[in-house]
Amino acid sequence: MFFNIIILLNAGLLNAIDSSLFVKEEVPVANLNLVEEQDFVQSAFICSLKFLGKKAEGGDCQVFNYVNTTESCFLGSFSENDKSDKDNSTQLVWKQRGCPVPEDPEHGRWNCLKNIKQEKCFLVCSPGYVAQSYRGLYCNHGANAEWDKPLDEFKCLPTIIAVTGGLLSPTNKQFYTFGPNGQRLYTQGITQQTRQHVVQYFSGKITYCGGDPKAGWINTGCYYYDFDLGGQKSEVTLQERRQESTSVIVQDRYYMIGGSDIGSRRTAEYLLEGDLVSKVGMATPEWNDFSCAIRFSDRSFIVIGKDIVTEYDIISGIGKDLPKLNIPRQKFGCSSFLDVDGEEVFIVAGGNSAGSKRSTEIFKPSVGTWTVIGELNYERNSHAVVTTSDGVYAIGNKLNNKEKVEKLDIETKTWNDTGLFFQASHTFANAITAIPISILPP
């Protein structure tokens, strides 16, 4: 900042505002809260210095304005709440120039939200790819606007299936990966028994939360898996006991929704990247029927239950009903994938209710309804449908043929037996997700 000031002084531009630092924007008057400085301010340039000084002191200062005729400097804040119904007039004000929009990475894109109060971008990876570490990027407005994290940390990486825990010993303390070459059991196991929990690759870690307390598990906390050390207790604390919940990541939030415990059935909560205590999310219907969640848009997710599908907006917290499944189901798998035309499609398969054990349905937003496609080759429930960079898989099962693994042919919308086997003592009541191939040990 001081370097820029010296340049302006040497150039004799005391009445100018540095266009490399500030930009003028027209905003609704009703949303402005401007306060005039007590003393006369000789120039717009000095007014801009007062603005920067107040921000450096931690003041709530997002905009400023200077009136030449009265030598008046106004500093203030801007409300994000729309008040244009009270006054639809506008005013030109100065704000600090923001951070440049990053270039989209391979297999992903940026969803950037910019307003006069805050600038933030969220990395959205294509189905089957996950963020290398963080997803949220926030603009710091110091002397120069800079993103709060290095951009080279934001990549979308190809994935492999990871399986954590299971119903009974020894599976409930085991960690597997599964890919085109079959499964691998890691010698460093999970230190706590894990079943009926959730898992996501979040903030660069395999993070699993909640679960069945009867297994000696702390279901108000989270653990993470380390390939060298095995399962490790994190310092994260949840708001509710989460058992038989569902989970999803939207923006930089790891959501846990519903569960079999009374306190969790009608609630959601989420972890923000870097936080140790979860935040209360939206109120929900009673999700305790083994529902499944998928990221639906840049700011929403859907929860699919036996006889209801609801989209939740994570900003407003409001849910709205979407078309129901053709076949009601519980204990099914769900995921999303890119169709041959590039549109993201949402899929459910299997279940424990009549007619659902082999059935598969997809929801294509451009169509607007659930469509029945090719059946699974084997009846399944208490399994997972997982999308990796290699394709869409159905893995795990409580029924016969529980070791069989199937892969979806995206073009024909039919399932093929891979000829591979996932062999464990209990291939259900575990939690399954996709993790980066690059983090696997040799």
WOKA-V294435 format. One record per backbone hydrogen bond with DSSP energy under -1.0 kcal/mol. CO is the residue of the C=O (numbers start at 1). NH is the residue of the N-H. Records with the same first field share a line. If there is no record, write none. Layout:
# WOKA-V294435
CO=NH / NH
This chain:
# WOKA-V294435
1=5
2=6
3=7
4=8
5=9
6=10
7=11
8=13
9=12
13=16
18=21 / 22
21=97
23=95
25=93
27=91
28=31
29=32
31=79
33=77
35=75
43=47
44=48
45=49
46=50
47=51
48=52
49=53
50=54
51=55
52=56
53=57
54=59
55=58
59=61
63=76
64=94
65=74
67=72
71=41
72=67
73=37
74=65
75=35
76=62 / 63
77=33
83=86 / 87
89=29
91=27
93=25
94=64
95=23
105=108
107=126
109=124
111=122
113=120
118=115
119=139
120=113
121=137
122=111
124=109
126=129
130=157
135=123
137=121
138=148
140=142 / 146
146=140
150=153
151=154
155=132
157=130
158=437
160=435
161=178
162=433
163=176
164=431
168=172
170=173
171=174
172=194
173=190
174=165
175=186
176=163
177=184
178=161
179=182
182=179
184=177
187=189
189=231
194=166
195=212
196=244
198=209
200=207
202=205
205=202 / 207
206=225
207=200
208=223
209=198
212=215
213=216
217=219
218=221
219=242
220=238
221=210
222=234
223=208
224=232
226=230
230=226
232=224
237=278
242=211
243=260
246=257
248=255
250=253
252=273
253=250
254=271
255=248
256=269
257=246
261=264 / 265
264=267
265=287
266=284
267=258
268=281
269=256
270=279
271=254
272=275
276=237
279=270
285=287
286=288
287=259
292=304
294=302
299=314
300=296 / 297
301=312
302=294
303=310
304=292
308=305
309=322
310=303
311=320
312=301
313=317
318=313
320=311
330=352
331=382
333=349
335=347
337=345
339=342
343=339
345=337
346=363
347=335
348=361
349=333
353=356
357=380
358=376
359=350
360=373
361=348
362=371
363=346
364=367 / 368
371=362
380=351
381=398
384=395
386=393
388=391
391=388
392=408
393=386
394=406
395=384
401=404
403=422
405=418
406=394
407=416
409=413
413=374
414=409
416=407
420=405
427=397
428=167
429=196
431=164
433=162
435=160
436=439
437=440
